[in-house]
Amino acid sequence: MSKLVYKNFRKEEMEFHFQPRLAVPDYPRLAEERARVSAVVRARLKSSLNIPYGETPRQVVDIFPAAKPEAPVQLYIHGGYWRSGSKEGSHFLAETFVQAGATVVFLEYDLCPKVTVTDIVRQARAGIVWVYRNIAEYGGDPSRLYLSGNSVGGHLVAMALAYDWEKEEGLPRDMIKAAVAITGVYDLDPVFHIAVNQEVRLTPEVARENSPNLHPPLPHTPLIIAVGGDEPLGWREMSRDFFNLCRKRGVDCQYLEIPGVHHYGINALLGNAESALSRAILTQMGL
């Protein structure tokens, strides 16, 4: 048997536990279905698409406004292991929150290997700042800004909560009122042992700079850490370990493990307003 390379996992086990697409063989069909539903929702709802917040073509946001002005804002960040995915594939969830009275924003960012994980973290933070400063023009209330993200989007949520907005940007330290990190990447060490690093090109320096385990959230923002009960043990343990770390650091933190769903199934729950995950986010928002 090969030696352990990460915690209690051997090299040959790493891909299954830390590469969600391999753990869910049905991923291509699920992605196609999500894209189809997103297109239907996009055609049905009012929106402002591809609004720039940065200099490159992918540094843009899509905004689906609430029917009434001064609405709370849900800013969502998609996943894709920093090297794939797009905001358009997540538009399916807009209807859940728009119908509940929220303005929904989808944030896009550049992808590896064109940029580094450090660049992506900076872009996500810049996009959040742009939304805070400009969302009032689209009917949103910047004083009620909420954040969520799936997979690597969960990583970017965690890194946003670790940022000192007051010191670095002159913004309220509790600018983000509450957040949900959905089945996120909180420890970057496993990436060194799986094939995605051929594109991500993670280095030890970049991993140290951008690992939520080394840079946990500041205790200003309530956080829900959600994970699917049918995800591989390694992935679930990463969420549980991060929850315990956040709690030790004084973060108002909840752990939500949803039975019977895998990595891609948990995100799909956001298309159902009555799901446990949707209700948790809507409750955070007071909706």
N, C-alpha and C positions, 0 to 999 in steps of 0.2 A: 504494500500500500504506500502511496505517496505521503509525504509529510503534510502537516497542517500549514496552510499559508495565510489564513485569516481566522482568528478565533478558533472555533472547532471545525472549520471547513477545510477540506482538502482541495487541491487544485482542480481535480476533475468534477467537484461539486459546485464550484463557484458560478459557472454559467447558469445553471438551473436556479440557484438561490438569488442571484443578483443581476440577471438579465431577464426582465419580465416577459419579453416576447417569446423566449424559449419555454417559459413555464406556462404560457397560454398559446398553444399551437393555433387556436382559432383567431388569433389576432388580426390577420389580414381581412377576414370577413367582418369582424367587429369594426375595424377602422373604416371600411367601405360603408357600412350601415350608418355609422356616426356621421360620416361626410354627407350621406344622403339626407339624413334628418336635419343636419345643420343647414344645408342648402334650402330646405323647405322653410325652416325657421327664419333664415336670412331674408327670404322672399316675402315672408309674412309680416315681419316687424320693421318698424322705422329704424333707420340706422345712419350713422356717419362712419364711413369706412376709410381705413388707411390714412389716418391723420398722423403726420410726422411728429415725433418727439425728439428725434435725433437726426444724424446726418446720413445714415445709410438707408437703402430702400426698405430693409426689414425693421428698422426702428420706427414702428408705427403702432397705432392703437385703433381698434374698432369700438364704437360707442353705440349702445342700444339704449335710448333714453326711456325713462319712465313716462307715463301719461301725464303726471303732475310734476311741476317744477319743485326744486329744492328737495329732491329725492335722495335717500341714502344711496351710496355708491358701492357696488361690488366689483372689485378689480380682480380679474382672473388671469393666471399665467399657466400656459399649457406645458406639457412635458415633451419627452423625446430624447432623453439622455444627452442633452446639450447639442445633439448633432442631427436631429430630425424633428418633424412635427410642425404644426402651424396653428395660428389662432383660429383660422377658418374651421378647422375640424372640431372645435369646441363650441361653436355657435349654438348647437342644439340646446345648451343649458340656459341660454339667454331668456327663453320664454318663461321658465320657472320664476326667475327673479323679477323680470319686467312685470309680469302679471301680479306679483306680490307688492309692487310699488317701488322697485329699485331701478336705478340706472346701472347698466352692466357695461364694463369696459374689459376688452380683451387685449392683452399686451403681447406684442411680437418682439423678437430679438434675433440677432445674428447667430449663426450656428458654427460649431466646430466642424472641420479643422480651420475654417477661414479665420476664426477668432478663438481666443482662449476662454476657459471658464471664468477667469478674472474679468475679461471683457464683458461677458454675458451678465455677471453679477452687477457690474457697473451700469450696464444698459438697463437692467430691470429697475435699479434704484433711480436712474434718471427718468425712466418712464413713469414711475410712481410719483416723483416730484412734479412732472409735467401734468399728470392727472390732478393732483392736489391743486395746482395753480391755475388750471384751465377748465376744470369740469363744470364750473358754474355756468360757463357759456353754453353748455349742453344740457342744462337743467338739473345737474347734480349738486349736492351739498358737500363741499370739501370738508366740512367739520364732521361729516359722517362717512368717512372712508373706511372700507373693509377690504381685506385682502384674502385671496385663496389661490391655491395652485396645486396641480396634480403631478406626481412623480418628480421630475426635475423642477417642475413648477413649485412643488413643495420645498425643494432645496432653496429656490430663489425667494420663496416666502420667508423661510428661516433666516436667510442672509439679510433680508430686508429688516427683519425684527432685531437683528444684531447690530444694525447701523444706528449711530447716534445722530438722528435727524437734527436735533437742536444744535449740537456742536458743529457738524459738518455742513449743514444747509441753512441754519438759522430758522428752522421750522419747528413746530411743536413736537416735543419728544413723543407725545402720544398721538401723533398725526394719524397713524393707523389705529382705529378704535378697537378692532378685534381681527383675528386671522384664523384661517384653517389651512393646515398643511396636510394634503391628502396623499397618502402612500409615498412619502418623499424620500429623497436621498440625503441622509444626514451624516453619513460617514463616507468619505471619499476613498478610503483605503481599498475597499473591494474592487474599485474600478481598475486598479493596476493588474488585477488577475483575470480580467474578462476581455473579450474581443472588442468591445466598444471603444477601448482605449486606443485602438488603431486610428480612430477618427478623432476622439476627444483629445488625445495626446497630452494627457495629464502628466505633470511633473510633480515631484515631491514638494517643491516650493509652492506651486499653484494649489496643490491639495491642502497644504497647511494654511494657506491664505483664505481658502474658501470652504473649509469643512465646518458645518454647523456644530459638530461635536467639539470643535476647538474654539468656535465663536458662537456660543449659544445666544438666544434672544435676550435682550435687555428686559428687565421686569416692568415694562410700561404697557404691554399689550396682551390682553387675554388671548390664549391660543388653544385651538383644538387640534390634536394630532390624530388623524384618522388612517386606518389601514384595513384591508380586506382580510377576513378570517380564513379565506382559502388561498392566500398568498403563501409562497414558500417560507419556511421557518426563518431563514436568514433575513429575509426582508421584513418579516413581522418583528423579529428581535431588534432590528435597527430602529424601528419606530418606537418600540417599548423602551429601549435604552435611551433614546433621545427624550422621550417623555420624562423619564426619571431624572435625567440631567436638567431639564428645564425646571422641573419641580424643585430640585435642590438649589437652583439659582434664583428661586423666588418668583418664577413666572406663574401667573394664574393660568393653569394648564389642565386640560382634560384629555383623556385617552379614549378614543372611540374605535373599537374593533368591531367591524360589521360582519356577522356570520354569513357564510355562503356566497361571498363574492371574491373574485380575483382582482388582479391589478387593473384590468380594463373595465371590469364590471362595476367597481366602486365609483369610478368617474361617471359611468352611465347613470348612476342613481341621481345625479344632479338634473337629469331631464324629467324627474318625477318629483313634484312638489311635496308629495306625502312621504318620501323616503326619509330614513333616519338622518342621512347626511344633509339633505336639503333642509329638513326641519332644524337641524343643529345650526346651520348657517343663517337661516331666516330668524331664528331665535336670537342669535348674536346681534342681528340687525334691528331687532325690535319689531319684526314684521310677522 
